[in-house]
Amino acid sequence: MAKFELDGEKIAENQDEYLKETFDLPVFDGDYEDIYQYLIGFYNKTLITLTNSQKVDPDLIDVFERASDYNSLVKFEKID
């Protein structure tokens, strides 16, 4: 199972670079739909955890939640 452990503090510091590096995206310019499209295409079980979620744009959290609703292999958890 693939695991992505996201830290809201690091997202707040440099969102685009942090998300690009964490998800190993070739290009990310801050468009949350790019991350959504990436996540719904996963073919393996994937767990995304987020700490310090209060520091994260609610629209980004929505992207993770929508992706987990759409793709049953993707699970999203907020750990605060």
Sequence and secondary structure as in RCSB ss.txt:
>XXXX:A:sequence
MAKFELDGEKIAENQDEYLKETFDLPVFDGDYEDIYQYLIGFYNKTLITLTNSQKVDPDLIDVFERASDYNSLVK
FEKID
>XXXX:A:secstr
 EEEEEEHHHHHHSHHHHHHHHTT S   S HHHHHHHHHT  S EEEEEESGGGS HHHHHHHHHHHHH TTEE
EEEE 
